């Protein structure tokens, strides 16, 4: 390793920021050198005493002067901030005159949290290990020698990478959890449960069939999510507006997982789905219909982004997601429990849910619009543009409760849609009002996490109320 040392005590610079913005204050030679070293470094180590719970004034002044806008971070067009020093890691070593456990658990480690999250983390630097040593004042020479050895071992541990073995395992586990995108699975389970409960009018509920069937859907969805991550890489790489509901999990973009690992994950998920399918088809009453449904779901799921279908690249992805998360999943629950695929109930009860899913899918494409366009994807928002997409969303928000109103009194539905309107009408009005505001004030770009949360929660009523009515 090559090592450069910045001795803050010996550096000559003004600790105070005098202009309105620190970037308007010329850097002294020592700070200019520090800036070059930080740009060059892959890893930073901060060694300092904790004074009054944080750090010395010189450290704070150094951070004030060196972590400048345009160099360490930038403000995006949507008002959010983006760190510009990403790809770097840091170790923090601090000494103090209290037991470290008191500092961490009683005082909540204010200095470490401030440096790790508000300063370094804000600028994109990940703190991988922290070493707090104390109390110093009454320590003996043997204790201080042991502390120095701990710090030395912390430095030599970089030969194995910036993370400890436990840290590397934890990061991989977290990366896989992040790649799963578990926030989207509850709606599948709810729709599947609706279909399964509806079939109890035909035969008794079979919990083994229920969970085997859901295992097929769960692992099939995992394979779909991982496949999307793979084939949407070019779009995700360009995307600067990614959020919890759009832009992918970014595990490939951020190099948290590699393509080889993701390929293994896809095949493992498919193998698990096939195993559940084999057990399921041994038990179901209508093996032929169940097989066709599973093949259809798997084809549409993987075909969302994977060739040769690449439905999301051909303006068919939104319809695909709406269909698979309503009609197809409800039919699976219904048929696996002994219902007939051509019974009117699963088709009719799916229609309002299908319409309600579409606004959320269309809205999720709005922050991705520019990145998708550059990658060559022809999603509906790319094809229609921002304004027409929002008008379409408004129309669908209105159409979903209308469909529920027209269908709810049909004898075939056995009251499954009763009591839905008092919940979906206020929620739909709120969602429509937010979309209408976006229609008149929004320009392309920027995240819409709040709007996405409202639109996704709108869908829940179309599955939850029928499930409760059928219980």
N, C-alpha and C positions, 0 to 999 in steps of 0.2 A: 504494500500500500504506500501511496504517497501522502504525506501529512503536512499541512500548513497550520501554523498556530497564530491566532489573533489574541494578543494580550491587551485586554481592554484597559487595564491600569496604566499601560505605557502609551496607549494611542492618544493622539492629540485631535480633539474635535469638540465642537460646541454641543452640549447635551440638549439644549433647548431648540425648539422649532420656532422661528421668528415670523416667517410669512404665514399667510392663511393656509397654504399647502406646503408640506415638507419638500415636495419636488421642486419648489421654486427657490430653495436654499442650496447654493452650490456645495458640493461635497468637498471636504478637506481631503488631502492626499491619503491619509490613513483610512478614511471611509471609502474612498475610491478603490483602494487596494482591497479592502474587505469585500466590497461588492464584486470585484473580479474573482476573489477566492470562493465566494458563495456560488457564483455562476459556474465555476470550475468543479466544485465539490459534488460528490454523490452522497456524502454523509456528513452531518454536522454533529458535534458534541459540545454541549454547553456545560461548563463547570463553574459553579458560583455558590456563594453562601446565601441562605434564606434570611433576609432582614425584614422584620415586621411582616412576616408571612409571605413575602413575595421575593424580590431580589434587590440588589444594589441599584442606586440611581444611575450608575454608568451603564448597566445592562439595559435598563429601561430607555435611557437616552440613546443608546446604540440602536435599539430596535426602532425607536421613533424616527431616527435619521436614515436608517438603511432599508427598512421595509417600505419602499415607496410605491405609490400607485404608478402603474405602467411598467414597473420592474418586478415587484413581488405579488401584485394582484391588479385586477382591472374591474371596473364596473361595466356590466353588460347593458344592452339596450333595454332589457326588461327591469332594470333596477337592481338585479342581484349581482353578487360579486363572484369572481372566478380567480382562484389562486394560479399564479404563473410560475411558481417554483416547484411544481409537482414533479414526481420522479425522484425526489430526494427524501432521505430519512434522517432521523435525529435520535441521539441519546441525551438524556438530561441527568446530570450528577449534581446534587445539591447537599450542602452541609447545613446543620442547624443546631440550636441549643435546646432541643426538646426531642423526646423519643419520636422516631418517624411515624409510629402508629398513632400518636396523639395528633401530629400534624395532618395525617391523612384522614383519620376517622372522626376526630373532634373538630378540627379547624377546616376540614374538607379540602386540604391541599390547594389553597388559593393561588400560590405562585406557580406551581406545576400545572394546574389547570389553565391558568392564564397564558402561560408560555406554550403549552402543548396544543390548546384548542384555539384560543383567541388570536394568537400571534402566528405560530408556525403552521398550525392546521388551517387557518384562514388563508394562508399563502400557498397551501398545497403540500407542505412538508409533513410527513407522517412520523410521529414520535414512536419508536418501536420498543425502547426500554428506558426505565427510570430507576435511578439509584439514589435513595435518600439516606444520609448518614448523620447520626447524632445520638445523644447530645455530645457536642464537641468539647465544651468548656471543662468538664470534669473527666474527660477520657484520658486513659494512660497511653503510653507509647505502643504497647502491644495491640491495643484496640485500634489505634490509628494506623498501625502497620497492616492490620487485617483489612481495614477500609481501603487502603491503597492497593492491596492485593485484589480486592473485589473490583475496584475500578480498572486495574490492569487486565484482569480476566474479562471484564466487559469489553475492553478494547480488542483483545485477542479473539474474542468470540466473533468478531466481524469476518474472520477468515472463513467461517461457516455460513456467512450471510448476515444480514442486519437483524434477523429474527432468531430467537432461540428455537430449539427443536419443538418445544411446546407451543411457542408462538406461531411457528410455521404450520403446525397441525391445525391450530385454532383458525388461522387465516384461511386455510384450504376449506375447512368445514364451513366457515362463514361465507366463503365464495360460492360453494355449492348451494347453500341455503339461499343466497342472493340470486343465483342463477335460476332457481326453481320458480321465483316470482309467486310466492304462495298467496299473495293478496288476491289473485284471480281465481283460486280454486273453490272458495265457498259457494259461488254462484252455480258452478257445475254440480256440486253436491246437492244443493237445494233443488235444482231442476230435476236431477236424477231421483231424488227422494219423492218429489211430486209424482213422477211417473210410477214409481214403485207403490206408493200408497194408493194411487188410483186403481191399481190392479187388484187390490184386496177385495173389491166387490166381486171378483171372479174366483179367486182362490185365496187360501190363507197366506199371510206374509211369511216369506222364507228368508230369515236373516243371513243365512250362509250365502244364498244366491245374491242377496243385496250387496254384501261386502265383496264377494268375488267380482260382481259386475262393476262395483265402484273401483275396485283395484284395476280392472281393465281401463276404465276411464282416467283414473289418476295417473297411471304410468304412461298411458297414451298422451295425456296432456303434458307430462314431463318431457317426453320425447319431442312433442311439438314445440314446447318452449325452448328446449335446447337447439332444435333445428332452426327455429326462428333466429336465435342468437347467432348461429353460424352464417346463415344466408343473408341476414340483414346487417352483417358486419360493416359493409361499405357505407350504408346509410347511418348506422350508429356512430361510426368513426367521425362522420361529418357533423353529427348532431350536437349542438351547443345548448339545446333546450331540454335535455333528457330529465325526466322526473320519475317518481315512483310508479306512474301509470303509463308512461310512454318512453320511447327511446331505448327499450331493452334493459337488461340488467347491467350491461356494460362490463361484465366480467372479462370478456375478450378485449374490449377496447382498453381497459385499465390493466391488462395483463395479469389479472388475478387468477385466471385459468387460461390454459393454452388450447389450441385447436385439437391437439391430440387428446387431451383430457376430456374435452367436450364431446369428441367423437366416441370415446369410451362410454361417457354418460348417456349418449343417445342410444347406443347398442344395448347398454345395461337396462335402460328404461323400456326399450322395445322387448327385450327378453322377459322382463318382469310382466309386461302387459300380455305377452303371449302365454306365459305360464298361468296367469289368472284366467285368460280366455280358455285355455285347455280345460282347466278345472270347472269353469262355468259351463262350457258346452257339454260336459259330461252329465250335467244335472238339469239343464233347462228343458222345458216341455217342447219348445219350438226351436230346435237347433238351427234350422235353415235360416229363419228370419233373424235370429240372434247373430249368426255368422255374417249375414249381409250387413246388418247394422254396424257391427264392429269393424268390418272392412271399410264401410262407407266413412265412419268416423275417423279411422286411421288415415285413410286416403285424403280426406278433406283437411284433417289436422296437419299432417306433414306437408300437404300440397299448398298450405297457406303461403309458405315462402320457398319450399324446396322445388327444384325442377322435377319433372317437366311442367307441372301445373303452374306454380308460382302465382297463385291466385291474387295475393296482395299486390303483385306487380302489374296486374291486369285489370284493376278496378273492381275485382270480385272478392277481395279479402273481407270487406265489411259485411257483405251478404253471407259469406262463408262463416264468419264468427257468429253472426246472429242466428243462422240456421243450426249450427252445431251446438250452441249453448241454449237452445230452446227445443225445437222440434226433435232433433236427433237424440239429445240426452234424455229428454222426457220419454221418448219412444223406447230407449234402452231400458230405463227403469220399468216401464210398463210391460214390455215383451219379456224381459228376463223373469218377471214375477208371474208370467202365465197369460198376459193379455195378448190380443191379436193386433198386429201392426196396422190393420185397416179399420180398427174401431175408431169412431169419430172423436172420442174423448181426448186422447193425447194430441190430436191435431188441432182441435178447437182451443183447448186450454193453453197450447203453445203459442197461438197467434199473438195475443197481447204481449207476452214475454218477448217474442221475437222482435216486435216493433220497439219495445222499450230498450232492448239491448243496442239497437242501431245508433241512437244518439251518442252513447258513450264511446262506441267504436269510432264513429266519425270525429268526435271531439278529440280523441287521443291522437288522431293524425294531424291536428292543426299545429302543435308545437314542432312536429317532425316534418312539416310541409317542405321547408327549404332543403333539408338534408335528403328527404326522399326524392325531391325533384333533381337534385344534383346526382344522386345515385342511379337515376333512371327509373325509379318506381312510379307507377301510374296509379296511385291510390285515388280514392274518390276526392279527397281534399285537393290533391295535386291537379286532378282533371277539372274540378269545378271551380277551384279558387276559394279563398277565405269566405267571401260574402255569401256566395251561393251555397257553400257547405253549411254555414250557420242558418240560412233560411231553411234548408232541408232538415237540419236538426230540430228547428222550431216546429216544423210540420209534423215530424215524427213524435215529438213530445206530446203534441195534441192528439195524434192518431192513436196512441197507445191506450189512454183511458176511454176514447170513443169505441175502440174495439172491445174493451172489457164491458162497456155499457151495453153494446149491441148483443154480446154473447152471454151475459151472466144469467139470464132467465131461461136459457135453453135447458130442457129437461135432461139432455144428454150429459150436461156438465155437473149435475147433481149438487148444485149450490157451491161449486168450488170457487167461483169468483165473487160470491156474496161478501159484502162488507169491505170490499177493496177500495171503492171510490172515496170514502172519507179519508183514506190515507194517501192515495195516489194523486188526488186532485190538488191538495195544498202543496205537496212536494213537486208536482208537475208545474204548478204556477210559479213556485220559487225558481225552479230550473229554467223555465221559459223566460222569467224576468232577467236572470243572470245572462242567459244567451242573448237576449235582446239588447242588453247593455253592451255586451261584447260586440254585437253587430254594429253598433253605432260608435264605438270608441276604440276598437281593436285594430291594430295593424299586424302584418305577418311577423311571426317571431314571438318569443316569450312563452313561459310556462303557464299552465292553467290548472295547477294542482287542486285548488279549491273547487273550481268548476267540475273537474273530473270526479272529485269525491262526491259532489252532489248528484252528478249524473249516474255514477255507479250505485250509489245508495238508492236511487230512484228505481233501479231494476229489482232490488230486493223485494219490494212489496208484491211484485207480479209472481214471485215464487213463494214467498213466505205465507201470504194470506191463503192461497189455495192449499198449501201444506197443512196449515192450522185447521182449515175447514174439513179436510179429509181425515184428520187424526181421530 
